[in-house]
Amino acid sequence: MERLRYEPFGERLAPGGEARPVSRASKYLLWTGTGLFWSLVGAIVLARAIFFEPGVFDGFSRVAAVAKALIF
């Protein structure tokens, strides 16, 4: 009888013979998708840094001060 292997969460692991080799196109698609994702993350962070306005949250601080005065 063959011994079955399980991962820590109880999922049955596939025997080593069932694994198919990953195609070259699949690797390139994964690299492209990953690169696109991190490029978008970098662009968003950079845009936030460039277009940041320091006074945007002044209104919130006034509301917080009023709320604090009402509570305490």
Buried (B, 14 or more C-beta within 10 A) or exposed (E): EEEEEEEEEEEEEEEEEEEEEEEEEEEEEEEEEEEEEEEEEEEEEEEEEEEEEEEEEEEEEEEEEEEEEEEE
